[in-house]
Amino acid sequence: SEEKGFGVYCRAASLVRAVRPGVDFAAAGPGEVGEAGRSAGVVDLGFLGERDKASALAACELLCVPSAVEAFGMVYLEAWASGKPVVAGDSSQVASLVEDGADGFAVQPEPDVVALAVQRLLDDPALGRAMGERGRRKVAERYRWETVVEATIETYREAAGR
């Protein structure tokens, strides 16, 4: 969707493919890629179930969702759980989740800026692997269900104590 930065993604894909014509871009989710996606050569994977989503994440080099608005960003956690680096928009919500330069890039949702971040990861696979591994550790340490449940219970305890 446009809120997730799909138009920016498509324009960035065109910029990357101009210098790296062999790079494939794909989109998954409800709806269709439309003319913007087709003209950028974006493969439409459609809506994916959990198993297919996990397979797609395992097969990709990186996740790029340059969202300008994001409530939490579960898709970034899913990518990190697969050991993939992310390119994200720099909204305040995402900036609190994505550690820019450590587990991905949180960049302005502008096509040229997004394209540069994608190219940097494609040009330096070791950097991408290191960022993906940092993300994987972050998910394991902070976002396991047990950890989330404990934090939620503690929040309720604090609120009840007031």
C-alpha atoms as one frame of an Amber mdcrd trajectory, in Angstrom:
protein
   0.000   0.000   0.000   1.040   3.586  -0.398   1.252   4.060   3.393   3.843
   1.284   3.454   5.862   3.160   0.844   4.987   0.991  -2.146   5.312   3.840
  -4.653   8.708   4.778  -3.213   9.710   1.096  -3.326   8.781   0.848  -7.013
  10.676   4.003  -7.958  13.699   2.820  -5.920  13.510  -0.573  -7.662  13.720
   1.166 -11.043  16.777   3.130  -9.890  18.545   0.022  -8.601  17.719  -1.989
 -11.712  19.169   0.787 -13.891  22.620  -0.008 -12.446  22.010  -3.659 -11.486
  19.650  -5.078 -14.127  19.813  -8.616 -12.721  18.245  -7.709  -9.383  14.713
  -8.969  -8.836  12.168  -7.124  -6.704   9.011  -8.670  -5.329   5.969  -7.503
  -3.382   3.665  -9.514  -1.171   0.390  -8.614   0.446  -3.215  -7.876  -0.284
  -3.985  -6.051  -3.486  -2.021  -5.986  -6.702   1.203  -4.249  -7.659  -0.638
  -2.239 -10.316   0.975  -0.237 -13.066   3.647   1.244 -10.757   4.849  -2.215
  -9.812   4.597  -3.688 -13.290   6.520  -0.802 -14.865   9.266  -1.247 -12.248
   9.396  -4.986 -12.931   8.191  -5.902  -9.437   7.033  -9.521  -9.177   3.622
  -9.751  -7.507   3.646 -12.612  -4.984   0.122 -11.823  -3.830  -1.050 -12.495
  -0.313   1.169 -15.108   1.349   0.293 -17.485   4.143   2.755 -17.883   6.996
   4.671 -20.766   5.412   5.030 -19.008   2.050   5.968 -15.737   3.754   8.718
 -17.534   5.686   9.956 -19.114   2.439   9.993 -15.750   0.660  11.931 -14.136
   3.501  14.409 -17.025   3.558  14.971 -16.638  -0.195  15.464 -12.860  -0.311
  18.592 -10.795   0.279  16.850  -8.063   2.252  13.491  -6.610   3.148  12.615
  -3.135   1.910   9.488  -1.485   3.326  10.118   2.283   3.246   6.959   3.044
   5.177   6.260   6.656   6.113   3.709   5.512   8.703   4.125   2.389  10.776
   2.416   1.477  14.035   4.978  -1.159  15.031   6.634  -2.895  12.106   6.109
  -6.637  12.641   7.370  -7.268   9.106  10.840  -6.066  10.170  10.861  -8.569
  13.059   9.835 -11.307  10.630  12.727 -10.402   8.319  15.197 -10.335  11.197
  13.941 -13.704  12.446  15.049 -14.961   9.005  18.409 -13.223   9.402  17.722
 -10.547   6.800  18.670  -6.863   6.970  15.940  -4.291   6.455  15.548  -0.984
   4.677  12.827   0.956   6.438  11.367   4.428   6.405  12.575   6.732   9.152
   9.265   7.437  10.887   9.596   7.868  14.651   7.933   4.500  15.295  10.300
   2.636  12.988  13.351   4.577  14.159  12.670   3.251  17.670  12.704  -0.298
  16.256  15.327  -0.288  13.485  18.790   0.650  14.700  20.075   2.546  11.659
  23.368   1.101  10.458  23.267  -1.831  12.895  20.385  -4.142  11.906  19.273
  -2.268   8.811  18.813   1.216   7.472  16.091   3.641   8.558  16.063   6.160
   5.724  13.972   8.978   4.348  11.205   7.457   2.241  12.585   9.000  -0.945
  13.315   6.754  -3.947  16.950   7.790  -4.384  17.745   7.396  -0.666  16.011
   4.000  -0.493  17.796   2.875  -3.674  21.185   3.805  -2.201  20.477   1.796
   0.957  19.379  -1.227  -1.078  22.442  -0.954  -3.316  24.741  -0.697  -0.305
  23.390  -3.976   1.056  23.574  -5.671  -2.350  27.144  -4.427  -2.872  28.277
  -5.621   0.565  26.777  -9.051   1.349  28.894  -9.328   4.512  27.315  -6.135
   5.825  23.861  -7.511   5.039  24.615 -10.789   6.818  25.963  -8.932   9.872
  22.904  -6.665  10.007  20.582  -9.631   9.595  22.334 -11.473  12.409  22.068
  -8.428  14.701  18.375  -8.313  13.898  18.018 -12.025  14.618  19.640 -11.542
  18.039  17.381  -8.558  18.739  14.281 -10.635  18.014  15.544 -13.499  20.186
  16.368 -11.177  23.102  13.521  -8.660  23.037  10.592 -10.046  21.079  10.167
 -13.671  22.126   6.605 -14.236  23.298   7.782 -14.918  26.839   9.587 -11.568
  26.969   6.616  -9.677  25.523   4.203 -11.330  27.968   6.457 -10.512  30.934
   6.712  -6.861  29.859   2.941  -6.647  29.394   2.286  -8.100  32.856   4.776
  -5.677  34.383   3.026  -2.767  32.673  -0.306  -3.900  34.116   1.258  -4.240
  37.581   2.646  -0.721  37.389  -0.692   0.656  36.189  -2.584  -1.198  38.947
  -0.176   0.191  41.537  -1.056   3.751  40.581
